[in-house]
Amino acid sequence: MDPSTVDPAVLKSLQEEKQKAMVNELIAKVTSSCWDKCITSSPGSKFSSTETNCLSNCAQRYIDMTGLIVKRFQSMN
């Protein structure tokens, strides 16, 4: 299929869906990685303050590092 013949609205919609999928993938990776790191026993009805802090810090570091990596690759182009 020749991309120049595709409706621009369709291309925009596809790009938006691709971005949503990437965000969902990032959320899944953060959730899995941080859960494995921070939740070391069976969780109760609430997270402990240590678990809460660990999850928050872990997620923030993951997001920060992802942003740095993206900026680095963008600067290479």
Secondary structure, DSSP 8 states (H G I E B T S, - for coil): --GGGS-HHHHHHHHHHHHHHHHHHHHHHHHHHHHHHH--S---SS--HHHHHHHHHHHHHHHHHHHHHHHHHHHH-
